[in-house]
């Protein structure tokens, strides 16, 4: 099945991915789609932003004192509610098979509820506050395999490496901004060989003057000369509307 051609489907999968109910091989396949299709990545970002906004609006609620009394009364019913004279209750034998079955049922119900919530929110969620568009880029090799996902934000640049990145113990990869006016490339910093890394916005970086991004292979720590030593990849940026 081509998930990317079905917008509602990949948005539903994105919601499950953010909720954590998409697991195992299905989660791995979806992560691959994220690296290959910017619209799938955007769907994940939308859900992360939406759930984060929802969570920020939830205020902690202190249970009323009467509730603690009810809990104590149930827990210490054998002592007549006297917590100072607790009589241990011998647990009754339980069938492992039954317990395991109930655990499976509860886990399944939790997953179903999460999916139902995600499905409902896809069609019913209120519009979130408008934010600026996202500028992203995906660096690929000659075989069209994704190597890095680059997310350019106001506060910094987040670079995520994929499993396709060649690991060098004696070399680093460095990210460069290629200006539109033909000026010398500007180093944006050393990027990760695995995992994720946030780069600080450097002086001279201007998204409106960005012609392309380039990745070079450098000695450990980055270019010693301030210019790319060996340019391996270049890529364009993509503007993703988020509102």
Secondary structure by P-SEA (a helix, b strand, c coil): ccccccaaaaaaaaaaaaacccccaaaaaaaaaaaccaaaaaaaaaaaaaaaaaaaabbbbbccaaaaaaaaaaaaccccccccbbbbbbbccccaaaaaaaaaaaaaaaaaaaaaaaaaaacccccccccccccbbbbbcccccccbbbbbcccbbbbbbcccbbbbcccbbbbbbbbccccccccccccccccbbbbccccccccccccbbbbbbbccccccccccccccbbbbbbbbbcc
